Amino acid sequence: LLHMEDRLHERVIGQEEAIVAISDAVRRSRAGLQDPKRPMGSFIFLGPTGVGKTELAKALAEYLFDDEQNMVRIDMSEFQEKHTVSRLIGAPPGYVGYDEGGQLTEAVRRRPFRVILLDEIEKAHPDVFNILLQIMEDGRLTDGQGRTVDFSNTLVIMTSNLGTAEASRRPVGFVTEKRESESARLRSSVDDALHRAFRPEFLNRIDEIIVFDALSSEQIHKIVELMIGEVEERLAEHGVSIELTPEAKDWLADKGFDPTYGARPLRRAIQRYVENPLSKQIISGDFKNGDVISVDATDDGLTFTKTDAPVPATVEV
């Protein structure tokens, strides 16, 4: 746990404040300084789309519970109407869906050690916040079937884009200059929107309210390297390796970044411009086991060239 930040940074680029705040909260819980009846931590992640909010939640599930599948993700836009709220904890006896259990309570009842990710929390019906207050205050809920569900081993993360629309009217996103002033404006805009949207008693129960910064050019390039590393690992299983030139990485960073969606389109860009052409050439036999493929960028796009594999050095005895 002392090196938790380093482990999380293996998956999440930048966002130092968010990673430090989360790591501190987990250490407090593991050291016994957190109220044992409450969740391990409760957070609101705010900021633009595609800057790492969901990726950090997945990284936490993998780090804390050995598997990113130990995260339950719930889209709160599906709980905007009053009658939908009961789906979180399950319908009471005599109502449709009583046997199914609640979407939230059943997930935690079956796997008590979980990261709970509540996406777009600002869209939830006001009654949802009464449920969340009970989780954050008492660490438990009673489901529709009368069973008590323990949330003390969960980490509750809520995400929101509140305030980012106003901030995006200014040049926020691929920030390279005046980064500190833009970050301060983003935080001010988000903070104002947050306090307009949520009741003070709800915000006071949150352990940390964390604003994610827009991504810099350098961070986008690091994300390209991270995602290309995943492609390299998959290719290595088939005996093929690839090497991208700096120009190819620049090209992908430019194609994969969007001021509105952050780095989210980057994975699609790598699939479209790297994985799709490679898969065709591997299947056609152009590239095979043992090949080293050099990827470069030209005015027309990316090129894929087979290069000679390095000859292992021999040592005379």
Secondary structure, 3 states (H helix, E strand, C coil): CCCHHHHHHCCCCCCHHHHHHHHHHHHHHHCCCCCCCCCCEEEEEECCCCCCHHHHHHHHHHHHHCCCCCEEEEEHHHHCCHHHCHHHHCCCCCCCCHHHCCHHHHHHHHCCCEEEEEECHHHCCHHHHHHHHHHHHHCEEECCCCCEEECCCEEEEEEECCCHHHHHCCCCCCECCCHHHHHHHHHHHHHHHHHHHCCHHHHCCCCEEEECCCCEHHHHHHHHHHHHHHHHHHHHCCCCEEEECHHHHHHHHHHHCECCCECHHHHHHHHHHHHHHHHHHHHCCCCCCCCEEEEEEECCEEEEEEECCCCCCCCCC
